[in-house]
Amino acid sequence: MSDAGGDRAADGDADRRVLVTGGCGYIGSVLVPQLLDDERVGEVVVLDSLSSGSPANLAGSVRDDLRFRRGDVREYGDVEGAVRGADAVVHLAAITGAASTHDREAETFAVNRDGTENVLTAAGKFGVDNVVLASSCNNYGRAASTDIDEETDQNPLNPYAESKVAAEGLLADAMATHGFDGTALRMSTNYGWSPGVRFNLVVNHFVFRGLTGRPLTVYGDGSNWRPFIHVRDAARAYAHAALEPESWPERVYNVGSNEGNYRIAEIAEVVREELDRDLDVTYLEDEHPGPSYHVNFDRLAETGFEPEWTLREGIRDMAVELRGTDPAAGTPAEAGDHS
């Protein structure tokens, strides 16, 4: 660690300062309390523009060891002020919703690529130990293989994925230049309840539609593959990589589980079964289904991290949260054991 971070606490790993960009968002609102509850963490700093997240998503986590800075990762001054004194950075802030980024390409690259460059530049300047970058399995595009690993060529099909591929390249360059540890987590598609829950993600969208008696709409024939991971498991992976970088020596990891690969048509059927409703499933054959990727997660197992939630547990838990009750036909006890 360089002397540039001299204002950090002197107790080392027992009192680490972790910066989370985008900490008020879907994953961040789960990650921040996880970090605050970790005995190795002395302080968590959140940098968020509040353009899509809200301070309300941090309810229950606002305490003396949480620092909040409102700022935009596109503005280097905002980033530098937040990074100063950090031991580790989890860089989540991004324009998300891959399909929607076709109509906002310039903004997507400004936030996801240029914002990442600002974070990495500041991390190098202030001697940050470790940077964990949020990337995506969406980067693989439409791959014929059903065994996509980290060495598979990426084929981004939308500005979101293109910007994440570019951000990974910036991370590699910054690691070589500045010498800090870093890893990019190519995350599976998230689902599940969080304080900052999103409903433009297929599982969450299907559960909400199902609970309100509407048909589940599938683009194309539903044969396209996606890997899925619960948002709480995603947050755990970011925390693990940030606090135990020695366990994550590779620059890139796919994050999910081999059994978490599903065809979209299968997702619709699982939602129908778990909600126990006679829901119609509508296939829009003329609509483009988007990327398709069936991913291998063997490298992840080498880190000692593994997801805990199953898709069915996550659907049941989401239904309980949306209903506000635990119905008699309801949720098995184990769904609450991961909360």
Backbone torsions as a table, in degrees:
resi	resn	phi	psi	omega
1	MET	NA	135.0	-176.8
2	SER	-81.0	164.5	179.6
3	ASP	-69.1	-12.9	-179.3
4	ALA	-61.1	-22.2	179.7
5	GLY	-97.3	33.1	-171.9
6	GLY	-65.4	-15.2	179.7
7	ASP	-88.2	8.7	177.2
8	ARG	-74.8	161.4	173.7
9	ALA	-61.8	146.0	-172.6
10	ALA	-88.7	0.6	-173.3
11	ASP	-86.4	6.9	173.3
12	GLY	67.5	-135.5	-171.3
13	ASP	-64.7	-20.0	-179.5
14	ALA	-79.9	-6.7	-175.3
15	ASP	-146.5	54.5	-174.6
16	ARG	-79.3	146.8	176.2
17	ARG	-106.8	121.2	-175.5
18	VAL	-117.4	127.4	174.1
19	LEU	-96.1	131.7	174.3
20	VAL	-118.8	111.1	173.6
21	THR	-81.5	143.4	-176.2
22	GLY	68.8	30.4	-172.8
23	GLY	-70.8	-11.1	177.9
24	CYS	-95.0	5.7	-176.2
25	GLY	-89.0	-164.3	-173.3
26	TYR	-59.9	-54.8	179.3
27	ILE	-79.2	-41.4	-176.6
28	GLY	-58.1	-36.3	-177.7
29	SER	-70.2	-15.3	171.1
30	VAL	-94.1	-39.6	-177.2
31	LEU	-65.0	-42.8	-175.3
32	VAL	-57.7	-51.0	177.6
33	PRO	-64.6	-31.7	175.6
34	GLN	-61.1	-43.9	179.9
35	LEU	-66.8	-42.3	-179.5
36	LEU	-61.8	-30.5	-179.4
37	ASP	-85.9	-3.3	-178.7
38	ASP	-87.4	126.8	-175.1
39	GLU	-65.7	-15.8	178.6
40	ARG	-80.5	-12.1	-173.6
41	VAL	-103.7	126.0	177.6
42	GLY	-95.1	-28.0	-177.9
43	GLU	-157.2	141.7	174.0
44	VAL	-117.3	131.1	176.2
45	VAL	-111.7	130.8	177.0
46	VAL	-110.3	127.2	171.1
47	LEU	-112.4	120.1	-177.5
48	ASP	-150.4	138.6	178.8
49	SER	-81.3	-14.4	-176.7
50	LEU	63.0	21.7	176.8
51	SER	-73.4	-28.1	176.9
52	SER	-131.2	-25.1	176.3
53	GLY	-92.0	175.9	-179.4
54	SER	-143.0	145.9	173.8
55	PRO	-57.0	-25.9	178.7
56	ALA	-59.4	-25.0	179.7
57	ASN	-70.1	-12.6	177.5
58	LEU	-101.8	13.5	179.3
59	ALA	-55.2	131.5	-177.2
60	GLY	92.0	-9.5	-178.6
61	SER	-115.1	1.8	-177.7
62	VAL	-84.7	106.2	-176.6
63	ARG	-150.9	-176.0	-170.2
64	ASP	-65.2	-26.6	-177.9
65	ASP	-95.2	14.1	172.8
66	LEU	-110.7	128.3	174.2
67	ARG	-115.5	136.5	178.9
68	PHE	-119.7	133.1	175.5
69	ARG	-128.5	119.8	175.1
70	ARG	-81.5	123.7	-178.6
71	GLY	-172.4	166.5	-175.0
72	ASP	-113.8	129.6	-178.9
73	VAL	-65.1	-15.6	175.6
74	ARG	-73.7	-15.6	-179.1
75	GLU	-102.5	111.2	-174.2
76	TYR	-59.4	-38.1	-179.7
77	GLY	-60.4	-38.6	177.0
78	ASP	-63.2	-42.5	-178.0
79	VAL	-68.1	-45.6	-177.4
80	GLU	-59.5	-42.4	-179.9
81	GLY	-62.8	-33.3	-179.5
82	ALA	-79.7	-35.9	-176.1
83	VAL	-74.5	-31.2	-177.0
84	ARG	-51.9	123.8	177.4
85	GLY	88.2	-2.8	-178.9
86	ALA	-79.7	143.9	171.9
87	ASP	-89.2	-35.5	-179.1
88	ALA	-141.3	149.6	178.3
89	VAL	-126.2	129.5	168.4
90	VAL	-108.5	111.9	-172.9
91	HIS	-98.4	95.4	-179.7
92	LEU	-100.3	-24.8	-172.1
93	ALA	-56.2	126.0	-176.1
94	ALA	-168.4	157.8	163.5
95	ILE	-80.5	123.3	-177.7
96	THR	-116.5	-172.9	-174.9
97	GLY	77.0	74.9	-169.2
98	ALA	-51.6	-46.3	-175.6
99	ALA	-62.5	-35.0	-176.7
100	SER	-73.5	-15.0	-174.2
101	THR	-77.4	-10.4	174.0
102	HIS	-60.7	-29.9	-177.3
103	ASP	-95.3	1.5	180.0
104	ARG	-143.0	49.6	-173.5
105	GLU	-62.6	-47.4	-176.5
106	ALA	-62.0	-43.7	179.1
107	GLU	-64.6	-39.8	-179.8
108	THR	-60.7	-45.4	-180.0
109	PHE	-70.8	-34.8	179.1
110	ALA	-63.4	-40.3	-179.5
111	VAL	-81.0	-52.3	-169.3
112	ASN	-77.7	-36.3	179.2
113	ARG	-94.4	-56.2	-175.5
114	ASP	-68.1	-36.5	176.2
115	GLY	-63.3	-39.6	175.8
116	THR	-62.6	-40.8	178.0
117	GLU	-60.1	-40.3	177.9
118	ASN	-63.1	-44.3	179.7
119	VAL	-61.5	-44.6	-177.9
120	LEU	-68.6	-37.7	177.6
121	THR	-63.0	-45.8	178.9
122	ALA	-66.5	-37.6	178.3
123	ALA	-61.7	-40.5	177.1
124	GLY	-67.3	-40.0	-178.1
125	LYS	-64.7	-38.8	-173.8
126	PHE	-102.3	12.1	172.4
127	GLY	66.9	35.7	175.0
128	VAL	-60.0	141.0	-178.7
129	ASP	-74.5	-37.1	-164.4
130	ASN	-153.7	132.9	176.4
131	VAL	-123.2	126.5	177.3
132	VAL	-110.9	119.2	-175.2
133	LEU	-102.4	130.8	173.9
134	ALA	-77.8	112.6	173.1
135	SER	-118.7	-162.1	-169.5
136	SER	-154.3	143.8	170.9
137	CYS	-68.2	-13.9	174.5
138	ASN	-58.2	-22.3	179.8
139	ASN	-58.4	-23.5	-175.3
140	TYR	-77.2	-16.2	176.9
141	GLY	70.2	-134.4	177.1
142	ARG	-106.8	103.2	-175.9
143	ALA	-109.6	134.8	-179.0
144	ALA	-71.8	-30.2	-178.0
145	SER	-67.6	146.7	171.6
146	THR	-105.9	24.1	179.6
147	ASP	-143.8	57.1	-175.8
148	ILE	-76.5	119.6	174.8
149	ASP	-113.2	-175.4	-173.8
150	GLU	-66.6	-16.5	179.2
151	GLU	-90.0	-7.2	178.6
152	THR	-66.3	138.1	178.2
153	ASP	-60.8	135.3	176.2
154	GLN	-81.8	145.9	-176.9
155	ASN	-140.1	69.3	-173.8
156	PRO	-64.2	136.1	-174.6
157	LEU	-113.4	3.9	-179.3
158	ASN	-149.9	159.9	-178.4
159	PRO	-57.7	-33.2	177.6
160	TYR	-58.1	-54.0	-179.1
161	ALA	-65.0	-39.8	178.6
162	GLU	-59.7	-41.1	-178.9
163	SER	-69.9	-32.1	178.1
164	LYS	-72.4	-37.1	174.6
165	VAL	-61.7	-43.8	178.2
166	ALA	-62.5	-40.4	-179.8
167	ALA	-64.4	-38.3	176.2
168	GLU	-60.9	-40.1	177.3
169	GLY	-63.6	-39.9	176.9
170	LEU	-63.2	-38.5	178.0
171	LEU	-62.0	-45.5	179.8
172	ALA	-59.5	-43.5	-179.9
173	ASP	-65.1	-42.2	-177.7
174	ALA	-67.5	-38.1	177.6
175	MET	-61.9	-41.0	179.6
176	ALA	-67.9	-36.4	-177.0
177	THR	-77.5	-44.5	-170.7
178	HIS	-102.1	-18.7	175.5
179	GLY	81.4	10.2	177.6
180	PHE	-83.9	161.3	173.4
181	ASP	-73.3	149.8	177.7
182	GLY	-162.9	150.7	174.9
183	THR	-151.6	145.2	176.7
184	ALA	-105.0	125.9	179.0
185	LEU	-99.3	107.9	175.3
186	ARG	-79.9	95.5	-170.0
187	MET	-80.7	141.7	170.0
188	SER	-67.4	169.3	176.2
189	THR	-64.2	125.7	-178.4
190	ASN	-79.7	155.1	171.2
191	TYR	-151.9	169.7	174.6
192	GLY	105.9	165.3	-175.7
193	TRP	-78.9	138.4	169.0
194	SER	-148.9	163.7	177.5
195	PRO	-57.9	-29.5	178.6
196	GLY	-105.4	39.2	-171.1
197	VAL	-55.4	141.1	176.2
198	ARG	-110.5	144.7	179.2
199	PHE	-116.0	15.0	171.2
200	ASN	-98.9	20.9	174.7
201	LEU	-110.5	139.3	-162.0
202	VAL	-59.9	-44.2	-178.0
203	VAL	-65.1	-49.7	-179.5
204	ASN	-60.3	-40.9	179.4
205	HIS	-62.5	-45.4	179.5
206	PHE	-64.0	-41.7	-179.1
207	VAL	-62.7	-44.9	-179.6
208	PHE	-64.6	-44.3	178.1
209	ARG	-62.1	-42.4	-179.4
210	GLY	-62.9	-42.2	-179.7
211	LEU	-67.9	-22.6	179.1
212	THR	-102.3	15.7	170.3
213	GLY	72.9	23.9	-178.7
214	ARG	-106.1	155.7	-180.0
215	PRO	-67.3	153.5	175.7
216	LEU	-90.7	121.4	-173.4
217	THR	-99.5	121.9	-179.1
218	VAL	-113.7	126.4	176.7
219	TYR	-79.5	136.5	-177.4
220	GLY	72.1	-149.7	-178.4
221	ASP	-97.4	3.8	176.7
222	GLY	78.5	10.7	-176.7
223	SER	-86.6	-8.4	-177.3
224	ASN	-72.0	143.0	-175.8
225	TRP	-92.0	146.5	167.8
226	ARG	-146.5	144.7	168.5
227	PRO	-90.7	147.0	-176.5
228	PHE	-127.5	147.1	177.0
229	ILE	-144.6	139.2	178.3
230	HIS	-67.3	144.0	-176.5
231	VAL	-60.0	-31.6	178.4
232	ARG	-70.5	-35.3	174.4
233	ASP	-68.8	-39.3	176.9
234	ALA	-59.0	-45.8	178.8
235	ALA	-62.1	-41.0	178.0
236	ARG	-60.7	-38.1	179.5
237	ALA	-65.4	-43.3	178.2
238	TYR	-62.8	-42.3	179.0
239	ALA	-63.7	-43.4	-179.8
240	HIS	-60.6	-46.3	-179.0
241	ALA	-67.4	-34.1	-179.5
242	ALA	-72.2	-37.4	-172.7
243	LEU	-96.8	-18.2	179.2
244	GLU	-130.7	60.6	-175.8
245	PRO	-60.2	-24.8	179.5
246	GLU	-66.5	-20.2	177.7
247	SER	-85.6	-8.4	-177.2
248	TRP	-124.3	65.6	-172.7
249	PRO	-74.7	-20.4	-178.8
250	GLU	-79.6	153.9	-178.5
251	ARG	-74.9	-23.2	-176.6
252	VAL	-137.3	138.7	173.0
253	TYR	-136.3	133.5	162.9
254	ASN	-73.9	136.7	-177.0
255	VAL	-122.7	116.9	-178.5
256	GLY	165.3	-153.2	178.2
257	SER	-140.3	148.9	-179.0
258	ASN	-60.3	-35.8	178.9
259	GLU	-79.2	-4.3	178.9
260	GLY	-89.0	6.8	174.7
261	ASN	-82.6	126.4	179.7
262	TYR	-136.7	148.2	164.6
263	ARG	-76.6	149.8	-177.5
264	ILE	-61.6	-35.3	176.7
265	ALA	-62.0	-35.5	177.6
266	GLU	-67.2	-37.5	177.7
267	ILE	-59.3	-44.7	179.5
268	ALA	-59.7	-41.5	-179.0
269	GLU	-68.6	-39.3	178.7
270	VAL	-64.5	-41.2	177.9
271	VAL	-62.1	-43.6	177.2
272	ARG	-58.0	-45.3	-177.5
273	GLU	-66.5	-44.9	-175.4
274	GLU	-72.8	-30.2	175.8
275	LEU	-83.1	-12.8	178.8
276	ASP	54.0	49.8	179.0
277	ARG	-130.4	148.0	178.6
278	ASP	-84.9	75.0	-175.0
279	LEU	-90.4	139.6	172.9
280	ASP	-76.0	142.8	172.7
281	VAL	-114.8	118.2	-177.1
282	THR	-102.9	124.6	178.9
283	TYR	-102.0	120.0	177.7
284	LEU	-96.1	87.2	-171.4
285	GLU	-62.4	-27.3	-176.0
286	ASP	-85.2	-8.2	-179.4
287	GLU	-89.2	140.5	179.8
288	HIS	-70.9	127.9	-175.8
289	PRO	-77.6	-8.6	-179.4
290	GLY	83.9	-166.8	-176.5
291	PRO	-61.7	160.0	176.3
292	SER	-141.9	122.6	-177.6
293	TYR	-152.5	127.2	178.2
294	HIS	-109.3	114.1	-161.2
295	VAL	-111.1	144.8	175.7
296	ASN	-97.7	134.6	-176.0
297	PHE	-118.8	24.8	-177.3
298	ASP	-62.2	-37.3	-179.4
299	ARG	-61.9	-37.2	-179.7
300	LEU	-58.0	-37.3	-177.7
301	ALA	-60.0	-26.7	-178.9
302	GLU	-68.8	-17.6	-178.9
303	THR	-81.9	-15.9	-174.1
304	GLY	90.1	-4.9	177.2
305	PHE	-90.7	141.2	171.4
306	GLU	-147.8	143.2	178.4
307	PRO	-64.4	152.4	-179.1
308	GLU	-108.7	-32.3	-174.3
309	TRP	-84.6	142.9	167.7
310	THR	-97.3	159.8	178.7
311	LEU	-57.6	-44.4	-177.7
312	ARG	-63.8	-40.9	176.7
313	GLU	-61.0	-43.0	-178.5
314	GLY	-64.9	-38.4	177.6
315	ILE	-65.4	-44.2	179.6
316	ARG	-63.2	-42.7	-180.0
317	ASP	-64.1	-42.4	177.7
318	MET	-59.9	-42.5	179.4
319	ALA	-62.6	-41.1	178.0
320	VAL	-62.2	-44.7	-179.2
321	GLU	-63.4	-42.0	-177.6
322	LEU	-71.7	-35.9	178.3
323	ARG	-75.0	-30.8	-177.2
324	GLY	83.0	5.4	178.5
325	THR	-141.0	166.6	174.0
326	ASP	-106.6	94.0	-172.5
327	PRO	-63.7	156.0	-177.0
328	ALA	-60.8	-33.9	-179.3
329	ALA	-84.3	19.0	-149.0
330	GLY	-82.0	-141.6	-167.6
331	THR	-89.8	131.1	176.5
332	PRO	-64.7	152.5	-175.0
333	ALA	-57.4	-32.0	-174.3
334	GLU	-66.4	-23.1	179.4
335	ALA	-62.9	-28.1	178.6
336	GLY	-85.9	-10.7	-175.6
337	ASP	-71.1	-17.2	-176.6
338	HIS	-94.1	-6.3	-169.5
339	SER	-68.9	NA	NA
